[in-house]
């Protein structure tokens, strides 16, 4: 099963394809401007690098749904939804902070705090606990000054 993933919630955007063997190809860019124009080319590149025959080789899509850049989320979700509807493929939204927390090694700590940059000295953050190979959110996502977050932790 080949799944196309789109991450467009921050200044670093990425598109990747996962298959039965794991990650097949990934394109990452730090240029977040004009994402709506660049996203189709990024997807074409990643499908080519994965040796897939275009969108017809996909069985599903995943897209980050925030928190993060409002415009980035809007572009990523709109594009993924259009492809999903046009090709009748399943689409799943992935909370950005939950995906970040899931990157921690298993049993690293009883409590995880996922943080991603927001603006100036602010971060989006959320606490999670590892549970059965996944992470479970313990709080709602927040956007706060980094000093306040560090004091809270």
DSSP file (Angstrom, degrees, kcal/mol; ACC not computed):
  #  RESIDUE AA STRUCTURE BP1 BP2  ACC     N-H-->O    O-->H-N    N-H-->O    O-->H-N    TCO  KAPPA ALPHA  PHI   PSI    X-CA   Y-CA   Z-CA
    1    1 A X              0   0    0      0, 0.0     2,-0.5     0, 0.0    57,-0.1   0.000 360.0 360.0 360.0 123.8    0.0    0.0    0.0
    2    2 A X        -     0   0    0     55,-0.3    57,-3.1    17,-0.1    58,-1.0  -0.865 360.0-170.5-101.0 123.5    1.5    3.3   -1.1
    3    3 A X  E     -Ab  18  60A   0     15,-2.7    15,-2.5    -2,-0.5     2,-0.5  -0.952  12.8-147.5-117.7 129.5    0.5    6.3    1.1
    4    4 A X  E     -Ab  17  61A   0     56,-2.1    58,-2.6    -2,-0.5     2,-0.4  -0.842  16.7-163.0 -93.9 127.4    1.3   10.0    0.1
    5    5 A X  E     -Ab  16  62A   0     11,-3.2    11,-2.1    -2,-0.5     2,-0.4  -0.921   5.2-165.5-113.9 138.9    2.0   12.2    3.1
    6    6 A X  E     -Ab  15  63A   0     56,-2.1    58,-2.3    -2,-0.4     2,-0.5  -0.987   5.1-175.0-125.3 125.3    1.9   16.0    3.1
    7    7 A X  E     +A   14   0A   0      7,-2.9     7,-2.3    -2,-0.4     3,-0.1  -0.971  23.6 145.3-119.6 113.6    3.3   18.2    5.9
    8    8 A X        +     0   0    0     -2,-0.5    68,-0.2     5,-0.2    67,-0.2   0.032  34.9 105.9-137.2  27.4    2.7   21.9    5.3
    9    9 A X  S    S+     0   0    0      3,-0.2    60,-3.5    63,-0.2     2,-0.2   0.528  81.4  26.0 -91.6  -5.1    2.2   23.4    8.8
   10   10 A X  S    S-     0   0    0      2,-0.4   108,-0.1    58,-0.2    58,-0.0  -0.676  98.9 -76.7-139.9-168.2    5.5   25.2    9.2
   11   11 A X  S    S+     0   0    0     -2,-0.2     2,-0.6     1,-0.1    21,-0.1   0.681 116.3  67.2 -71.6 -17.1    8.3   26.9    7.4
   12   12 A X  S    S-     0   0    0     19,-0.1    -2,-0.4    20,-0.1     2,-0.3  -0.930  72.5-172.9-106.0 117.2    9.6   23.4    6.5
   13   13 A X  E     - C   0  29A   0     16,-2.6    16,-2.8    -2,-0.6     2,-0.3  -0.820   3.6-178.6-109.2 148.7    7.3   21.6    4.2
   14   14 A X  E     -AC   7  28A   0     -7,-2.3    -7,-2.9    -2,-0.3     2,-0.4  -0.992  18.4-163.5-147.1 155.4    7.7   18.0    3.1
   15   15 A X  E     +AC   6  27A   0     12,-2.2    12,-2.7    -2,-0.3     2,-0.3  -0.996  22.0 171.8-134.0 135.3    6.0   15.4    0.9
   16   16 A X  E     -AC   5  26A   0    -11,-2.1   -11,-3.2    -2,-0.4     2,-0.4  -0.964  24.4-143.3-144.1 158.7    6.8   11.7    1.3
   17   17 A X  E     -AC   4  25A   0      8,-2.4     7,-3.2    -2,-0.3     8,-1.3  -0.994  14.2-165.3-125.4 128.4    5.6    8.3    0.1
   18   18 A X  E     +AC   3  23A   0    -15,-2.5   -15,-2.7    -2,-0.4     5,-0.2  -0.902  12.6 172.2-110.1 142.0    5.5    5.2    2.3
   19   19 A X  E >   - C   0  22A   0      3,-3.0     3,-1.7    -2,-0.4   -17,-0.1  -0.604  55.1 -70.5-129.1-167.4    5.1    1.7    0.9
   20   20 A X  T 3  S+     0   0    0      1,-0.3     3,-0.1    -2,-0.2   -18,-0.1   0.816 132.4  50.9 -57.6 -31.7    5.2   -1.8    2.3
   21   21 A X  T 3  S-     0   0    0      1,-0.3     2,-0.3     0, 0.0    -1,-0.3   0.430 118.1-109.1 -88.2   0.5    9.0   -1.5    2.8
   22   22 A X  E <  S+C   19   0A   0     -3,-1.7    -3,-3.0     0, 0.0     2,-0.3  -0.839  81.7  16.2 108.6-148.7    8.7    1.8    4.7
   23   23 A X  E     +C   18   0A   0     -2,-0.3    -5,-0.2    -5,-0.2     3,-0.1  -0.473  56.8 177.2 -66.7 121.9    9.8    5.3    3.4
   24   24 A X  E     -     0   0A   0     -7,-3.2     2,-0.3     1,-0.4    -6,-0.2   0.822  63.8 -15.6 -94.0 -38.3   10.2    5.1   -0.4
   25   25 A X  E     -C   17   0A   0     -8,-1.3    -8,-2.4    25,-0.1    -1,-0.4  -0.976  56.4-168.0-165.0 153.1   11.0    8.8   -1.1
   26   26 A X  E     -C   16   0A   0     -2,-0.3     2,-0.4   -10,-0.2   -10,-0.2  -0.994   6.6-163.7-149.5 141.5   10.8   12.2    0.6
   27   27 A X  E     -C   15   0A   0    -12,-2.7   -12,-2.2    -2,-0.3     2,-0.4  -0.998  13.5-174.3-125.4 127.1   11.2   15.8   -0.5
   28   28 A X  E     -C   14   0A   0     -2,-0.4     2,-0.4   -14,-0.2   -14,-0.2  -0.969   2.3-178.4-123.2 136.7   11.8   18.5    2.1
   29   29 A X  E     -C   13   0A   0    -16,-2.8   -16,-2.6    -2,-0.4    -2,-0.0  -0.993  24.4-160.5-134.7 143.6   11.9   22.3    1.4
   30   30 A X  S    S+     0   0    0     -2,-0.4     2,-1.1   -18,-0.2    -1,-0.1   0.412  72.5  95.9 -97.4  -0.7   12.5   25.2    3.7
   31   31 A X        +     0   0    0      1,-0.2   -19,-0.1   -18,-0.1    -1,-0.1  -0.778  47.1 173.6 -92.7  99.2   11.0   27.7    1.3
   32   32 A X    >   +     0   0    0     -2,-1.1     3,-0.8   -21,-0.1    -1,-0.2   0.535  44.2 102.5 -86.8  -5.5    7.4   27.9    2.6
   33   33 A X  T 3  S+     0   0    0      1,-0.2     5,-0.1     2,-0.1    -2,-0.0  -0.487  86.2  12.7 -79.0 149.4    6.3   30.7    0.2
   34   34 A X  T >> S+     0   0    0     -2,-0.2     4,-2.0     1,-0.1     3,-1.0   0.807  75.2 155.7  58.4  33.5    4.2   29.9   -2.8
   35   35 A X  H <>  +     0   0    0     -3,-0.8     4,-2.9     1,-0.3     5,-0.2   0.867  66.4  61.2 -58.7 -37.2    3.5   26.4   -1.5
   36   36 A X  H 34 S+     0   0    0      1,-0.2     4,-0.4     2,-0.2    -1,-0.3   0.829 110.8  40.7 -62.0 -29.7    0.3   26.2   -3.5
   37   37 A X  H <4 S+     0   0    0     -3,-1.0     4,-0.5     2,-0.1    -1,-0.2   0.833 120.1  43.2 -83.2 -34.2    2.3   26.5   -6.7
   38   38 A X  H  X S+     0   0    0     -4,-2.0     4,-2.3     1,-0.2     3,-0.3   0.755  94.3  78.3 -84.8 -26.0    5.2   24.2   -5.6
   39   39 A X  H  X S+     0   0    0     -4,-2.9     4,-2.4     1,-0.2     5,-0.2   0.884  91.0  51.5 -57.4 -45.6    3.2   21.4   -4.0
   40   40 A X  H  > S+     0   0    0     -4,-0.4     4,-2.4     1,-0.2    -1,-0.2   0.908 112.5  47.3 -58.4 -40.1    2.2   19.6   -7.3
   41   41 A X  H  > S+     0   0    0     -4,-0.5     4,-2.4    -3,-0.3    -1,-0.2   0.885 110.3  52.0 -67.3 -38.7    5.9   19.6   -8.4
   42   42 A X  H  X S+     0   0    0     -4,-2.3     4,-2.3     2,-0.2    -2,-0.2   0.909 111.5  47.4 -62.1 -41.7    7.1   18.3   -5.0
   43   43 A X  H  X S+     0   0    0     -4,-2.4     4,-2.5     2,-0.2     5,-0.2   0.919 110.7  50.7 -67.3 -43.4    4.5   15.5   -5.3
   44   44 A X  H  X S+     0   0    0     -4,-2.4     4,-2.1    -5,-0.2    -1,-0.2   0.909 111.6  49.7 -59.1 -41.6    5.5   14.6   -8.9
   45   45 A X  H  X S+     0   0    0     -4,-2.4     4,-2.8     2,-0.2    -2,-0.2   0.925 111.5  46.7 -63.9 -45.8    9.2   14.5   -7.8
   46   46 A X  H  X S+     0   0    0     -4,-2.3     4,-1.6     2,-0.2    -2,-0.2   0.881 112.2  50.2 -68.1 -36.9    8.5   12.3   -4.8
   47   47 A X  H  <>S+     0   0    0     -4,-2.5     5,-2.7     2,-0.2    -1,-0.2   0.899 112.8  47.8 -65.4 -39.4    6.4    9.9   -6.9
   48   48 A X  H ><5S+     0   0    0     -4,-2.1     3,-1.8    -5,-0.2    -2,-0.2   0.928 110.4  50.6 -65.1 -46.3    9.1    9.8   -9.5
   49   49 A X  H 3<5S+     0   0    0     -4,-2.8    -1,-0.2     1,-0.3    -2,-0.2   0.809 109.3  52.3 -62.9 -29.0   11.9    9.1   -6.9
   50   50 A X  T 3<5S-     0   0    0     -4,-1.6    -1,-0.3    -5,-0.2    -2,-0.2   0.416 114.1-121.0 -84.9   1.9    9.7    6.3   -5.5
   51   51 A X  T < 5 +     0   0    0     -3,-1.8     2,-0.3     1,-0.2    -3,-0.2   0.881  62.1 148.6  58.3  41.2    9.4    4.8   -9.0
   52   52 A X      < -     0   0    0     -5,-2.7     2,-1.6    -6,-0.1    -1,-0.2  -0.798  57.0-120.7-105.9 150.5    5.7    5.0   -8.9
   53   53 A X    >   -     0   0    0     -2,-0.3     3,-0.6     1,-0.2     4,-0.1  -0.442  62.7 -87.0 -88.2  63.0    3.4    5.6  -11.9
   54   54 A X  G >  S-     0   0    0     -2,-1.6     3,-1.9     1,-0.2    -1,-0.2  -0.145  81.0 -28.8  70.9-163.9    1.9    8.8  -10.7
   55   55 A X  G >  S+     0   0    0      1,-0.3     3,-2.0     2,-0.2    -1,-0.2   0.751 125.9  73.5 -60.8 -26.3   -1.2    9.2   -8.5
   56   56 A X  G <  S+     0   0    0     -3,-0.6    -1,-0.3     1,-0.3    -2,-0.2   0.709  89.4  61.3 -63.4 -18.7   -2.7    6.0   -9.8
   57   57 A X  G <  S+     0   0    0     -3,-1.9   -55,-0.3    -4,-0.1    -1,-0.3   0.477  87.3  97.4 -85.2  -2.4   -0.1    4.1   -7.7
   58   58 A X    <   -     0   0    0     -3,-2.0   -55,-0.2    -4,-0.1     3,-0.1  -0.613  46.2-176.3 -91.7 147.1   -1.4    5.5   -4.5
   59   59 A X  S    S-     0   0    0    -57,-3.1    31,-0.6     1,-0.3     2,-0.3   0.413  70.6  -7.8-114.6  -3.9   -3.8    3.8   -2.1
   60   60 A X  E     -bd   3  90A   0    -58,-1.0   -56,-2.1    29,-0.2     2,-0.3  -0.976  57.2-130.6-177.9 168.8   -4.3    6.6    0.4
   61   61 A X  E     -bd   4  91A   0     29,-2.3    31,-1.8    -2,-0.3     2,-0.3  -0.961   9.3-166.3-134.4 151.2   -3.2   10.1    1.6
   62   62 A X  E     -bd   5  92A   0    -58,-2.6   -56,-2.1    -2,-0.3     2,-0.4  -0.993  10.0-176.5-134.5 142.4   -2.2   11.6    4.9
   63   63 A X  E     -bd   6  93A   0     29,-2.1    31,-3.0    -2,-0.3     2,-0.2  -1.000  29.5-114.2-141.7 140.5   -1.9   15.3    5.7
   64   64 A X  E     - d   0  94A   0    -58,-2.3    31,-0.2    -2,-0.4   -56,-0.2  -0.534  23.7-168.6 -72.7 138.6   -0.9   17.3    8.8
   65   65 A X        -     0   0    0     29,-2.2    30,-0.2     1,-0.4     3,-0.1   0.237  37.0-173.2-117.0  11.8   -3.8   19.3   10.2
   66   66 A X        -     0   0    0     28,-0.4    30,-1.7     1,-0.3    31,-0.4  -0.290  61.1-125.3 100.1 177.5   -2.0   21.5   12.7
   67   67 A X  S    S+     0   0    0     29,-0.2    -1,-0.3    28,-0.2     2,-0.3   0.414  88.8  74.1 -73.2 167.2   -1.5   23.4   14.8
   68   68 A X  S    S+     0   0    0     -2,-0.2   -58,-0.2    -3,-0.1     2,-0.2  -0.990  83.9   4.5 156.3-157.6    0.7   25.5   12.6
   69   69 A X     >  -     0   0    0    -60,-3.5     4,-2.9    -2,-0.3     5,-0.3  -0.384  54.8-147.1 -61.0 122.8    0.6   28.0    9.7
   70   70 A X  H  > S+     0   0    0      1,-0.2     4,-2.4     2,-0.2     5,-0.2   0.932  99.6  45.2 -58.1 -46.9   -3.0   28.7    8.8
   71   71 A X  H  > S+     0   0    0      2,-0.2     4,-2.6     1,-0.2    -1,-0.2   0.919 113.1  50.2 -65.1 -43.3   -2.1   29.2    5.1
   72   72 A X  H  > S+     0   0    0      2,-0.2     4,-2.8     1,-0.2     5,-0.2   0.919 111.8  47.4 -60.8 -44.6    0.1   26.1    5.1
   73   73 A X  H  X S+     0   0    0     -4,-2.9     4,-2.9     1,-0.2     5,-0.4   0.931 112.2  50.5 -61.6 -45.3   -2.6   23.9    6.7
   74   74 A X  H  X S+     0   0    0     -4,-2.4     4,-2.2    -5,-0.3     5,-0.2   0.913 113.5  44.8 -59.8 -44.9   -5.2   25.3    4.2
   75   75 A X  H  X S+     0   0    0     -4,-2.6     4,-2.5     2,-0.2     5,-0.2   0.953 116.5  45.0 -65.3 -50.1   -3.0   24.5    1.2
   76   76 A X  H  X S+     0   0    0     -4,-2.8     4,-2.5   -68,-0.2     5,-0.2   0.929 117.2  43.2 -61.3 -48.0   -2.0   21.1    2.4
   77   77 A X  H  X S+     0   0    0     -4,-2.9     4,-2.7    -5,-0.2     5,-0.2   0.908 114.5  50.3 -67.0 -42.2   -5.5   20.0    3.4
   78   78 A X  H  X S+     0   0    0     -4,-2.2     4,-2.3    -5,-0.4    -2,-0.2   0.925 113.5  45.0 -62.2 -44.6   -7.1   21.5    0.3
   79   79 A X  H  X S+     0   0    0     -4,-2.5     4,-2.4    -5,-0.2     5,-0.2   0.943 115.2  46.9 -65.8 -46.7   -4.7   19.8   -2.1
   80   80 A X  H  X S+     0   0    0     -4,-2.5     4,-2.7    -5,-0.2    -2,-0.2   0.903 113.0  49.8 -62.0 -40.7   -4.9   16.4   -0.3
   81   81 A X  H  X S+     0   0    0     -4,-2.7     4,-2.7    -5,-0.2     5,-0.2   0.900 109.6  50.9 -65.9 -40.2   -8.7   16.6   -0.2
   82   82 A X  H  X S+     0   0    0     -4,-2.3     4,-2.6    -5,-0.2    -2,-0.2   0.929 113.4  44.6 -62.9 -45.1   -8.9   17.4   -3.9
   83   83 A X  H  X S+     0   0    0     -4,-2.4     4,-2.5     2,-0.2     6,-0.2   0.926 113.3  51.9 -64.0 -43.9   -6.7   14.4   -4.8
   84   84 A X  H  X>S+     0   0    0     -4,-2.7     5,-2.0    -5,-0.2     4,-0.9   0.922 114.5  41.6 -58.6 -46.6   -8.6   12.2   -2.4
   85   85 A X  H  <5S+     0   0    0     -4,-2.7    -1,-0.2     3,-0.2     3,-0.2   0.906 114.5  50.6 -69.9 -41.3  -12.0   13.1   -3.9
   86   86 A X  H  <5S+     0   0    0     -4,-2.6    -2,-0.2    -5,-0.2    -1,-0.2   0.887 123.5  29.9 -64.6 -38.4  -10.8   13.0   -7.5
   87   87 A X  H  <5S-     0   0    0     -4,-2.5    -1,-0.2    -5,-0.2    -2,-0.2   0.408 105.0-122.6-102.2   0.8   -9.2    9.6   -7.1
   88   88 A X  T  <5 +     0   0    0     -4,-0.9     2,-0.3     1,-0.2    -3,-0.2   0.929  58.2 153.3  55.3  49.0  -11.6    8.2   -4.4
   89   89 A X      < -     0   0    0     -5,-2.0    -1,-0.2    -6,-0.2   -29,-0.2  -0.818  50.3-103.1-106.0 146.8   -8.7    7.5   -2.1
   90   90 A X  E     -d   60   0A   0    -31,-0.6   -29,-2.3    -2,-0.3     2,-0.4  -0.413  36.9-161.5 -66.5 145.9   -8.9    7.5    1.7
   91   91 A X  E     -d   61   0A   0    -31,-0.2     2,-0.4    -2,-0.1   -29,-0.2  -0.996   7.1-170.2-132.0 134.1   -7.6   10.5    3.4
   92   92 A X  E     -d   62   0A   0    -31,-1.8   -29,-2.1    -2,-0.4     2,-0.4  -0.983  16.4-138.7-126.1 138.2   -6.5   10.9    7.1
   93   93 A X  E     -d   63   0A   0     -2,-0.4     2,-0.5   -31,-0.2   -29,-0.2  -0.807  16.5-156.0 -92.9 133.2   -5.6   14.1    9.0
   94   94 A X  E     -d   64   0A   0    -31,-3.0   -29,-2.2    -2,-0.4   -28,-0.4  -0.942  17.8-126.0-112.7 119.3   -2.7   13.8   11.3
   95   95 A X     >  -     0   0    0     -2,-0.5     4,-2.1   -31,-0.2     5,-0.2  -0.480  20.3-138.5 -62.5 127.9   -2.4   16.2   14.3
   96   96 A X  H  > S+     0   0    0    -30,-1.7     4,-2.1     1,-0.2   -29,-0.2   0.883  98.7  48.0 -59.7 -44.6    1.1   17.7   13.9
   97   97 A X  H  > S+     0   0    0    -31,-0.4     4,-2.3     1,-0.2    -1,-0.2   0.846 110.0  52.6 -69.3 -32.7    2.0   17.6   17.6
   98   98 A X  H  > S+     0   0    0      2,-0.2     4,-1.9     1,-0.2    -1,-0.2   0.898 109.2  49.9 -67.8 -38.9    0.9   14.0   17.9
   99   99 A X  H  X S+     0   0    0     -4,-2.1     4,-0.5     2,-0.2    -2,-0.2   0.897 110.6  50.3 -64.3 -39.7    3.1   13.1   15.0
  100  100 A X  H >< S+     0   0    0     -4,-2.1     3,-1.1     1,-0.2     4,-0.3   0.919 110.5  49.0 -64.1 -43.4    6.0   15.0   16.6
  101  101 A X  H >< S+     0   0    0     -4,-2.3     3,-1.6     1,-0.3    -1,-0.2   0.847 102.5  62.7 -64.6 -33.9    5.5   13.1   19.9
  102  102 A X  H 3< S+     0   0    0     -4,-1.9    -1,-0.3     1,-0.3    -2,-0.2   0.663  89.4  70.5 -67.0 -15.2    5.4    9.8   18.1
  103  103 A X  T << S+     0   0    0     -3,-1.1    -1,-0.3    -4,-0.5    -2,-0.2   0.661  75.7 102.2 -75.7 -15.8    9.0   10.3   17.0
  104  104 A X  S <  S-     0   0    0     -3,-1.6     3,-0.1    -4,-0.3     4,-0.0  -0.435  86.3-101.9 -68.6 140.4   10.3    9.8   20.5
  105  105 A X    >   -     0   0    0      1,-0.1     3,-1.4    -2,-0.1     4,-0.2  -0.274  51.0 -85.2 -58.8 148.9   11.8    6.4   21.2
  106  106 A X  T 3  S+     0   0    0      1,-0.3    -1,-0.1     2,-0.1    -4,-0.0  -0.271 110.8   6.1 -57.3 138.7    9.5    4.0   23.0
  107  107 A X  T 3  S+     0   0    0      2,-0.2    -1,-0.3    -3,-0.1     3,-0.1   0.768  81.4 139.3  58.8  31.3    9.7    4.3   26.8
  108  108 A X  S <  S-     0   0    0     -3,-1.4     2,-0.3     1,-0.3    -2,-0.1   0.849  78.0 -19.8 -70.6 -33.2   11.9    7.3   26.7
  109  109 A X        -     0   0    0     -4,-0.2    21,-0.5     1,-0.0    -1,-0.3  -0.969  59.2-113.2-166.7 158.2    9.9    8.9   29.5
  110  110 A X  S    S+     0   0    0     -2,-0.3     2,-0.4     1,-0.2    20,-0.1   0.688 106.8  38.5 -73.4 -15.2    6.5    8.6   31.2
  111  111 A X        -     0   0    0     18,-0.1     2,-0.4     2,-0.0    18,-0.2  -0.999  69.2-166.6-137.9 133.1    5.6   12.1   29.8
  112  112 A X  E     -E  128   0B   0     16,-3.2    16,-3.0    -2,-0.4     2,-0.5  -0.936   6.6-159.2-118.3 142.0    6.4   13.7   26.5
  113  113 A X  E     -E  127   0B   0     -2,-0.4     2,-0.5    14,-0.2    14,-0.2  -0.962  10.3-157.4-119.4 112.9    6.1   17.3   25.5
  114  114 A X  E     -E  126   0B   0     12,-2.6    12,-1.6    -2,-0.5     2,-0.4  -0.784  16.1-179.0 -90.0 128.0    5.9   17.9   21.8
  115  115 A X  E     +E  125   0B   0     -2,-0.5     2,-0.3    10,-0.2    10,-0.2  -0.986  10.5 176.7-129.2 137.9    7.0   21.4   20.7
  116  116 A X  E     -E  124   0B   0      8,-2.2     8,-2.8    -2,-0.4   -19,-0.0  -0.992  39.9 -95.3-135.4 146.4    7.1   23.1   17.3
  117  117 A X  E     +E  123   0B   0     -2,-0.3     6,-0.2     6,-0.2     4,-0.1  -0.242  41.0 171.0 -60.6 144.3    8.1   26.7   16.5
  118  118 A X        -     0   0    0      4,-2.2     2,-0.3     1,-0.2     5,-0.2   0.541  54.0 -41.6-113.4 -92.6    5.2   29.2   16.1
  119  119 A X  S >  S-     0   0    0      0, 0.0     3,-3.3     0, 0.0    -1,-0.2  -0.981  98.9 -25.0-142.9 153.0    6.3   32.8   15.9
  120  120 A X  T 3  S-     0   0    0     -2,-0.3    -2,-0.1     1,-0.3     0, 0.0  -0.184 132.0 -17.1  44.6-120.2    8.9   35.0   17.6
  121  121 A X  T 3  S+     0   0    0     -4,-0.1    25,-3.3     2,-0.0     2,-0.3   0.087 114.8 107.9-100.3  22.6    9.5   33.3   21.0
  122  122 A X  E <   - F   0 145B   0     -3,-3.3    -4,-2.2    23,-0.3     2,-0.3  -0.696  44.8-171.8-102.1 152.9    6.3   31.2   20.9
  123  123 A X  E     -EF 117 144B   0     21,-2.5    21,-2.1    -2,-0.3     2,-0.4  -0.979  25.4-125.5-136.1 150.9    5.8   27.5   20.4
  124  124 A X  E     +EF 116 143B   0     -8,-2.8    -8,-2.2    -2,-0.3     2,-0.3  -0.816  44.9 172.0 -85.9 137.2    2.9   25.2   19.8
  125  125 A X  E     +EF 115 142B   0     17,-2.5    17,-2.4    -2,-0.4     2,-0.3  -0.991  21.7 174.1-150.8 159.2    3.0   22.5   22.4
  126  126 A X  E     -E  114   0B   0    -12,-1.6   -12,-2.6    -2,-0.3     2,-0.3  -0.957  27.1-124.6-161.2 140.9    1.1   19.6   23.9
  127  127 A X  E     +E  113   0B   0     -2,-0.3    11,-3.1   -14,-0.2    12,-1.1  -0.694  31.2 176.6 -92.8 147.7    1.9   16.9   26.5
  128  128 A X  E     -EG 112 137B   0    -16,-3.0   -16,-3.2    -2,-0.3     2,-0.4  -0.920  21.0-141.6-139.7 162.1    1.5   13.2   25.6
  129  129 A X  E     - G   0 136B   0      7,-2.0     7,-2.6    -2,-0.3     2,-0.2  -0.996  26.8-116.2-126.4 139.6    2.1    9.8   27.3
  130  130 A X  E     + G   0 135B   0    -21,-0.5     2,-0.3    -2,-0.4     5,-0.2  -0.507  41.4 170.4 -68.8 138.2    3.5    6.8   25.5
  131  131 A X  E >   - G   0 134B   0      3,-3.0     3,-1.4    -2,-0.2    -2,-0.0  -0.841  59.5 -23.4-156.1 114.0    1.0    4.0   25.5
  132  132 A X  T 3  S-     0   0    0     -2,-0.3     3,-0.1     1,-0.3    -2,-0.0   0.858 125.2 -45.8  57.1  42.2    1.1    0.7   23.6
  133  133 A X  T 3  S+     0   0    0      1,-0.3    -1,-0.3     0, 0.0     2,-0.2   0.497 129.5  73.5  81.6   3.0    3.5    1.8   20.9
  134  134 A X  E <  S-G  131   0B   0     -3,-1.4    -3,-3.0    -5,-0.1     2,-0.4  -0.687  79.9-109.2-130.7-174.9    1.6    5.1   20.3
  135  135 A X  E     -G  130   0B   0     -5,-0.2     2,-0.5    -2,-0.2    -5,-0.2  -0.962  18.5-153.9-123.0 144.5    1.2    8.4   22.1
  136  136 A X  E     -G  129   0B   0     -7,-2.6    -7,-2.0    -2,-0.4     2,-0.1  -0.969  23.6-121.0-117.1 124.2   -1.9    9.6   23.8
  137  137 A X  E     -G  128   0B   0     -2,-0.5    -9,-0.3    -9,-0.2     3,-0.1  -0.399  24.0-175.8 -64.3 137.0   -2.5   13.4   24.2
  138  138 A X        +     0   0    0    -11,-3.1     2,-0.3    -2,-0.1   -10,-0.2   0.515  68.6  24.3-106.2 -11.8   -2.8   14.6   27.8
  139  139 A X  S    S-     0   0    0    -12,-1.1     2,-0.2     3,-0.0    -1,-0.1  -0.909  86.2 -94.5-144.1 169.2   -3.6   18.2   27.0
  140  140 A X        -     0   0    0     -2,-0.3   -13,-0.2     1,-0.1   -15,-0.1  -0.570  55.1 -90.8 -80.3 152.1   -5.0   20.4   24.3
  141  141 A X        -     0   0    0     -2,-0.2     2,-0.3   -15,-0.1   -15,-0.2  -0.392  51.2-168.9 -61.1 141.6   -2.5   22.0   21.9
  142  142 A X  E     -F  125   0B   0    -17,-2.4   -17,-2.5    -3,-0.1     2,-0.5  -0.921  23.3-145.6-132.2 158.1   -1.4   25.4   23.1
  143  143 A X  E     +F  124   0B   0     -2,-0.3     2,-0.3   -19,-0.2   -19,-0.2  -0.951  42.0 146.9-124.2 107.5    0.5   28.4   21.7
  144  144 A X  E     -F  123   0B   0    -21,-2.1   -21,-2.5    -2,-0.5   -26,-0.1  -0.909  54.0 -80.6-140.9 163.4    2.6   30.1   24.4
  145  145 A X  E >>  -F  122   0B   0     -2,-0.3     4,-1.9   -23,-0.2     3,-0.5  -0.400  43.7-122.4 -61.3 139.4    5.8   31.9   25.0
  146  146 A X  H 3> S+     0   0    0    -25,-3.3     4,-2.6     1,-0.2     5,-0.2   0.837 111.0  56.5 -58.3 -35.5    8.7   29.4   25.3
  147  147 A X  H 3> S+     0   0    0    -26,-0.3     4,-1.9     1,-0.2    -1,-0.2   0.895 107.0  49.2 -64.4 -39.0    9.6   30.7   28.8
  148  148 A X  H <> S+     0   0    0     -3,-0.5     4,-2.0     2,-0.2    -1,-0.2   0.889 111.2  50.3 -65.0 -39.2    6.1   30.0   30.0
  149  149 A X  H  X S+     0   0    0     -4,-1.9     4,-1.8     2,-0.2    -2,-0.2   0.936 109.3  50.1 -64.5 -46.7    6.3   26.5   28.5
  150  150 A X  H  < S+     0   0    0     -4,-2.6    -1,-0.2     1,-0.2    -2,-0.2   0.876 111.4  49.1 -62.0 -37.5    9.6   25.7   30.2
  151  151 A X  H  < S+     0   0    0     -4,-1.9    -1,-0.2     1,-0.2    -2,-0.2   0.883 109.9  52.0 -66.8 -38.3    8.2   26.9   33.6
  152  152 A X  H  <        0   0    0     -4,-2.0    -2,-0.2     1,-0.3    -1,-0.2   0.810 360.0 360.0 -69.0 -29.7    5.1   24.7   33.1
  153  153 A X     <        0   0    0     -4,-1.8    -1,-0.3    -5,-0.1    -2,-0.2   0.470 360.0 360.0 -84.2 360.0    7.2   21.6   32.4
